[in-house]
Structure formats: C-alpha cells, structure tokens
Amino acid sequence: MSTEEVTIDKKGRVLIPKELRDKVGLQAGGKARLKIEKKNIIIMPPISPEEFIKEMEGCIREGTPAIDPLKLKKMWEPAEKQK
C-alpha cells in the first residue's frame, strides 16, 4: 500500500495524483465512493450494478422498503440525466 501526502484546498477538495487515479480506475468527471474507517477516509471507485446487487443480497425483506426504490434507480442514471 502506498501513501501519498496531498493538500486540501479551502473548499475541501483534494487532488488525487494521476498515478493513483489510474491504479484504481478513477476518471475526471466520474464518481468515487468515500468510506470512513475509524479516523481514515478511504476513496474508492464507484460500485458496479453487479457489485451493488451482491452487497444488497439479504437486505431486501417483505413490507415497506426502507429507501425509496426510485432513489436507488437514480444512482445508476448518468449524471446528465439527473439534472
């Protein structure tokens, strides 16, 4: 695992070096996922629909859904359609 020190600007933005973006498949204008583990922020590439379905297995039960299915659907729409 490599460690890279970066600067956070006044708006909270961080520039991820190109070499690191390329290693994990992050692209300009694309999305990333953030995960907090203890006091660490982990930046991950977006999850594929197949990975999402696998993660959700066992979470869907009978009755009223905890989250609006239309909100879930919107996650997979291209950014242009969400405007």
HUVEN-V183653 format. One record per residue. OMEGA is omega in degrees with one decimal (999 if undefined). D_FIRST is the distance of its C-alpha to the first C-alpha in Angstrom with 2 decimals. Layout:
omega = [OMEGA OMEGA]
d_first = [D_FIRST D_FIRST]
This chain:
omega = [179.2 177.3 -177.9 177.2 -179.0 179.6 176.0 -179.5 -175.7 179.5 178.7 -178.7 178.7 175.7 177.7 -178.6 -176.3 -178.6 179.4 177.9 -179.5 -178.3 -177.0 175.6 175.2 -177.8 177.3 -179.5 179.4 -179.4 174.6 176.2 176.9 179.8 177.7 174.4 -174.8 -179.5 -179.9 172.1 -179.4 178.7 -176.6 174.8 179.7 -179.6 177.8 177.1 180.0 178.3 179.6 179.9 179.3 178.9 -175.7 -179.3 179.9 -179.4 -176.8 -178.8 177.1 178.3 -178.4 179.9 179.4 178.6 179.8 -179.8 178.7 176.0 176.9 -179.9 -177.0 178.6 -173.6 178.1 175.2 -177.6 -178.5 -178.1 -174.9 -176.3 999]
d_first = [0.00 3.79 6.72 10.03 13.41 15.96 19.59 21.26 24.76 27.95 27.64 24.17 22.54 19.13 18.54 15.27 14.90 16.15 13.38 10.96 14.05 14.80 11.56 12.30 16.05 17.08 20.47 22.85 25.29 23.32 22.14 18.92 18.60 17.65 17.00 17.47 16.13 17.93 17.45 14.32 14.82 12.57 13.58 14.01 16.26 19.79 20.88 23.38 26.83 26.31 23.17 25.14 28.10 26.15 24.71 28.27 29.98 32.04 31.95 35.10 38.29 41.96 43.44 42.50 38.91 36.79 35.57 37.76 37.03 37.80 34.90 32.57 34.22 33.74 29.92 30.16 32.66 31.66 31.43 34.77 36.60 35.44 37.35]
